[in-house]
Amino acid sequence: MDSFLLVIFIIVGLAGLIFQVEAGAFVGLSLAPWQIIKLDLGKKISLYAIIITTLIGSIYFISISRWLLFLLYLVIEAYNYWGYMNRYNKS
């Protein structure tokens, strides 16, 4: 199920970027890294997914001047990073 959701979130995120749908870009880009973390595809892949989606989403929301969505997006990405730290940095 997590693999299916990952594919759906990637499609929704890309469609949101291509067709300029803010909600699609927000949901797809913010939830895809979480699914990668849940699938446990690896420490580096999870971190790269968080970094890449943060950069793409930040550039998108800044370019269309949606500052509230940009700030909320950063909060979601910080939550993704927190989940990453909890998953892979257990002592």
C-alpha positions in Angstrom: 0.0 0.0 0.0 2.9 2.4 0.8 4.3 1.8 -2.7 1.0 2.6 -4.3 0.7 5.8 -2.2 4.2 6.8 -3.2 3.4 6.5 -6.9 0.1 8.4 -6.4 1.9 11.2 -4.5 4.6 11.5 -7.1 2.0 11.7 -9.8 -0.1 14.3 -7.9 3.0 16.4 -7.1 4.2 16.4 -10.7 0.7 17.2 -12.1 0.4 20.0 -9.6 3.7 21.5 -10.8 2.9 21.0 -14.5 -0.7 22.3 -14.4 -0.1 25.0 -11.7 -2.4 23.5 -9.1 -1.1 24.6 -5.7 -2.9 22.0 -3.7 -1.6 19.2 -5.8 2.0 20.4 -5.6 1.7 20.9 -1.9 0.2 17.5 -1.1 2.2 15.5 -3.6 5.6 17.0 -2.8 5.1 17.0 0.9 3.8 13.4 1.3 6.1 11.6 -1.1 9.2 11.7 1.2 7.1 10.4 4.1 6.2 7.3 2.0 9.8 6.8 1.1 10.7 6.9 4.8 7.9 4.4 5.6 9.1 2.1 2.8 12.6 2.1 4.4 14.4 2.4 1.0 17.5 3.6 2.6 19.0 6.4 4.7 20.5 8.3 1.7 17.5 8.0 -0.6 15.2 9.2 2.2 17.4 12.2 2.9 17.8 13.0 -0.8 14.0 12.8 -1.3 13.5 15.3 1.5 16.1 17.7 0.2 14.9 17.5 -3.5 11.2 17.9 -2.7 12.0 20.8 -0.3 14.0 22.6 -3.0 11.4 22.0 -5.8 8.4 23.0 -3.6 10.2 26.0 -2.1 11.1 27.3 -5.6 7.6 26.7 -6.8 5.8 28.4 -3.9 8.2 31.4 -3.9 7.9 31.8 -7.7 4.1 32.1 -7.5 4.3 34.3 -4.4 2.3 32.0 -2.1 4.0 32.8 1.1 1.6 31.1 3.5 1.8 27.9 1.5 5.6 28.2 1.4 5.8 28.5 5.2 3.3 25.6 5.8 5.3 23.5 3.2 8.5 24.1 5.2 6.7 23.0 8.4 5.6 19.8 6.6 9.2 19.2 5.3 10.6 19.8 8.8 8.2 17.1 10.0 9.4 14.8 7.3 13.0 15.4 8.5 11.9 14.7 12.1 10.5 11.4 10.9 13.7 10.7 9.1 15.8 11.4 12.2 13.6 9.2 14.3 13.7 6.3 11.8 17.5 6.3 11.1 19.2 7.9 14.1 18.1 5.7 16.9 20.8 5.1 19.5 
